[in-house]
Amino acid sequence: MLEDYLVKELGFSQETLKTLVFKYPAILSKTKEEMEHTFASLRKFSIGKKDTIEILLETPTLLSVDLEK
């Protein structure tokens, strides 16, 4: 599921996915909807998908924060 969304749908590399899983194993429990919510929340601040993935690589625990609050 995660691979389908990040690699196939958004076009990120397998290496990026592996790095995210290594830094934040809990990402494996995230649903596509949760990931979409993170990307959509950052998009509201004019942060594109490439920048979002860079932010997540630096701060993967951001996935566990509700960015809407």
C-alpha positions as CSV (number, residue, x, y, z in Angstrom):
1,M,0.0,0.0,0.0
2,L,2.7,2.5,1.0
3,E,4.8,1.6,-2.0
4,D,1.9,2.0,-4.3
5,Y,1.2,5.5,-3.0
6,L,4.7,6.9,-2.7
7,V,6.5,5.1,-5.5
8,K,3.9,4.3,-8.1
9,E,1.5,7.2,-7.6
10,L,3.8,10.0,-6.5
11,G,6.9,8.9,-8.4
12,F,9.4,8.6,-5.5
13,S,12.2,6.2,-5.7
14,Q,12.5,2.8,-3.9
15,E,15.5,4.2,-2.1
16,T,13.4,7.1,-0.7
17,L,10.8,4.6,0.5
18,K,13.5,2.5,2.2
19,T,15.0,5.5,3.9
20,L,11.7,6.6,5.3
21,V,11.0,3.0,6.6
22,F,14.5,2.9,8.1
23,K,14.1,6.3,9.9
24,Y,10.5,5.8,10.9
25,P,9.3,2.1,10.9
26,A,5.9,3.2,12.1
27,I,5.2,4.6,8.6
28,L,4.4,1.0,7.6
29,S,1.2,1.3,9.6
30,K,0.0,4.4,7.8
31,T,-2.8,4.2,5.4
32,K,-2.9,5.9,2.0
33,E,-5.5,8.3,3.4
34,E,-3.2,9.3,6.3
35,M,-0.4,9.9,3.8
36,E,-2.6,11.9,1.5
37,H,-3.7,13.9,4.5
38,T,-0.1,14.8,5.4
39,F,0.7,15.8,1.8
40,A,-2.6,17.8,1.6
41,S,-1.9,19.6,4.9
42,L,1.5,20.7,3.7
43,R,0.2,21.7,0.3
44,K,-2.0,24.3,2.1
45,F,1.3,26.0,3.0
46,S,2.4,25.9,-0.7
47,I,4.8,22.9,0.0
48,G,4.9,20.6,-3.0
49,K,5.3,16.8,-2.9
50,K,9.0,16.9,-3.5
51,D,9.6,19.3,-0.6
52,T,7.1,17.3,1.5
53,I,9.1,14.1,1.0
54,E,12.4,16.0,1.9
55,I,10.7,17.3,5.1
56,L,9.6,13.8,5.9
57,L,13.1,12.4,5.3
58,E,14.4,14.9,7.8
59,T,11.6,14.7,10.3
60,P,9.7,11.5,9.7
61,T,7.8,11.8,13.0
62,L,5.8,14.6,11.4
63,L,3.6,11.8,10.1
64,S,2.3,11.2,13.6
65,V,1.3,14.8,14.1
66,D,-2.1,16.3,13.1
67,L,-1.0,19.3,11.0
68,E,-4.5,20.7,10.9
69,K,-4.4,21.7,14.6
